[in-house]
Amino acid sequence: MRDAVTSLIKNYDVAGRYFDRNAIDSLKSYFESGTARVQAAAAINSNAAAIVKQAGSKLFEELPELIRPGGNAYTTRRYAACLRDMDYYLRYATYALVAGNTNVLDERVLQGLRETYNSLGVPIGPTVRGVQLMKDIVKEQVAAAGVVNAAFVDEPFDHITRELSEQDV
Ligand SMILES: CCC1=C(C)/C(=C/C2=NC(=C\c3[nH]c(/C=C4\NC(=O)[C@H](C)[C@H]4CC)c(C)c3CCC(=O)O)/C(CCC(=O)O)=C2C)NC1=O
């Protein structure tokens, strides 16, 4: 598992090079956004259950067929599994936000996930929609917590979306 700093060190060490201008710039930007990243994590942590619930309700409102007979989230067990997955995405997105790097998502969440989803008939499009709904809610909450430039919040959610759908967002 890597964060912004360890991943940079790894790349420069492999090449046996000192940090150059690019490296210094990305270190600067990581440290400058540090407080905001921690604030964002705090805002998510204190509202995580509500964020998942709200995004889930919106998703099922938009795509009610998911929870009707024949839908992948139909039955209490699968409904709960769906919300649990959303909770995984939110929690790991928070880790990635703090790390300033999406490696934790690749290693702990996304590896083999498409195959699992395909074999269980879990639809990717609606899952990605759920992730994007959470992103929107998180951005509102982070802005409400007083974080001025919250653009970095997009990164982990868009990464999940890209990797799951193998499409540009
Ligand atoms: C921490 C990393 C991690 C992830 C990401 C993860 C995902 C994950 N989601 C699963 C199932 C599932 N995932 C969903 C999700 C959904 N169905 C829908 O229609 C919606 C679109 C969507 C919710 C947004 C459902 C319904 C199941 C159960 C499918 C089944 O058993 O038939 C399964 C199969 C095993 C199980 O049911 O627990 C895994 C491994 N597990 C992990 O350990």
The ligand as an SDF file (V2000), in Angstrom:
LIG
                    3D

 43 46  0  0  0  0  0  0  0  0999 V2000
  -13.3820   -4.3810    0.6070 C   0  0  0  0  0  0  0  0  0  0  0  0
  -13.3960   -4.8920   -0.7730 C   0  0  0  0  0  0  0  0  0  0  0  0
  -14.6120   -5.7270   -1.1330 C   0  0  0  0  0  0  0  0  0  0  0  0
  -15.5620   -5.4470   -2.0790 C   0  0  0  0  0  0  0  0  0  0  0  0
  -15.6410   -4.2220   -2.9390 C   0  0  0  0  0  0  0  0  0  0  0  0
  -16.4800   -6.5410   -2.1060 C   0  0  0  0  0  0  0  0  0  0  0  0
  -17.5650   -6.6600   -2.9830 C   0  0  0  0  0  0  0  0  0  0  0  0
  -18.4300   -7.7790   -3.1420 C   0  0  0  0  0  0  0  0  0  0  0  0
  -19.7530   -7.6130   -3.4060 N   0  0  0  0  0  0  0  0  0  0  0  0
  -20.3580   -8.8320   -3.4700 C   0  0  0  0  0  0  0  0  0  0  0  0
  -21.7230   -9.1020   -3.6730 C   0  0  0  0  0  0  0  0  0  0  0  0
  -22.7660   -8.1950   -3.9930 C   0  0  0  0  0  0  0  0  0  0  0  0
  -22.6710   -6.8920   -4.3500 N   0  0  0  0  0  0  0  0  0  0  0  0
  -23.9140   -6.3690   -4.6150 C   0  0  0  0  0  0  0  0  0  0  0  0
  -24.0860   -4.9790   -5.0210 C   0  0  0  0  0  0  0  0  0  0  0  0
  -25.0270   -4.3710   -5.8200 C   0  0  0  0  0  0  0  0  0  0  0  0
  -26.0580   -4.9770   -6.4990 N   0  0  0  0  0  0  0  0  0  0  0  0
  -26.7770   -4.0420   -7.1750 C   0  0  0  0  0  0  0  0  0  0  0  0
  -27.7470   -4.2940   -7.8960 O   0  0  0  0  0  0  0  0  0  0  0  0
  -26.2640   -2.6710   -6.9600 C   0  0  0  0  0  0  0  0  0  0  0  0
  -26.0140   -1.9560   -8.2630 C   0  0  0  0  0  0  0  0  0  0  0  0
  -24.9870   -2.9120   -6.1490 C   0  0  0  0  0  0  0  0  0  0  0  0
  -24.8800   -1.9600   -4.9450 C   0  0  0  0  0  0  0  0  0  0  0  0
  -24.5780   -0.5670   -5.3570 C   0  0  0  0  0  0  0  0  0  0  0  0
  -24.8640   -7.3960   -4.3840 C   0  0  0  0  0  0  0  0  0  0  0  0
  -26.3670   -7.3210   -4.4860 C   0  0  0  0  0  0  0  0  0  0  0  0
  -24.1410   -8.5520   -3.9910 C   0  0  0  0  0  0  0  0  0  0  0  0
  -24.6920   -9.9080   -3.6580 C   0  0  0  0  0  0  0  0  0  0  0  0
  -24.8800  -10.6970   -4.9510 C   0  0  0  0  0  0  0  0  0  0  0  0
  -25.3120  -12.1140   -4.7110 C   0  0  0  0  0  0  0  0  0  0  0  0
  -24.8550  -12.7180   -3.7360 O   0  0  0  0  0  0  0  0  0  0  0  0
  -26.0910  -12.5690   -5.5110 O   0  0  0  0  0  0  0  0  0  0  0  0
  -19.3420   -9.8430   -3.2770 C   0  0  0  0  0  0  0  0  0  0  0  0
  -19.5730  -11.3380   -3.2920 C   0  0  0  0  0  0  0  0  0  0  0  0
  -19.4830  -11.9210   -1.9150 C   0  0  0  0  0  0  0  0  0  0  0  0
  -20.4870  -11.3350   -0.9670 C   0  0  0  0  0  0  0  0  0  0  0  0
  -21.7070  -11.3660   -1.2590 O   0  0  0  0  0  0  0  0  0  0  0  0
  -20.0580  -10.7960    0.0490 O   0  0  0  0  0  0  0  0  0  0  0  0
  -18.1550   -9.1730   -3.0880 C   0  0  0  0  0  0  0  0  0  0  0  0
  -16.7890   -9.8180   -2.8950 C   0  0  0  0  0  0  0  0  0  0  0  0
  -16.0830   -7.4370   -1.1560 N   0  0  0  0  0  0  0  0  0  0  0  0
  -14.9580   -6.9940   -0.5560 C   0  0  0  0  0  0  0  0  0  0  0  0
  -14.3270   -7.5610    0.3740 O   0  0  0  0  0  0  0  0  0  0  0  0
  1  2  1  0
  2  3  1  0
  3  4  2  0
  3 42  1  0
  4  5  1  0
  4  6  1  0
  6  7  2  0
  6 41  1  0
  7  8  1  0
  8  9  2  0
  8 39  1  0
  9 10  1  0
 10 11  2  0
 10 33  1  0
 11 12  1  0
 12 13  1  0
 12 27  2  0
 13 14  1  0
 14 15  1  0
 14 25  2  0
 15 16  2  0
 16 17  1  0
 16 22  1  0
 17 18  1  0
 18 19  2  0
 18 20  1  0
 20 21  1  0
 20 22  1  0
 22 23  1  0
 23 24  1  0
 25 26  1  0
 25 27  1  0
 27 28  1  0
 28 29  1  0
 29 30  1  0
 30 31  2  0
 30 32  1  0
 33 34  1  0
 33 39  2  0
 34 35  1  0
 35 36  1  0
 36 37  2  0
 36 38  1  0
 39 40  1  0
 41 42  1  0
 42 43  2  0
M  END
$$$$
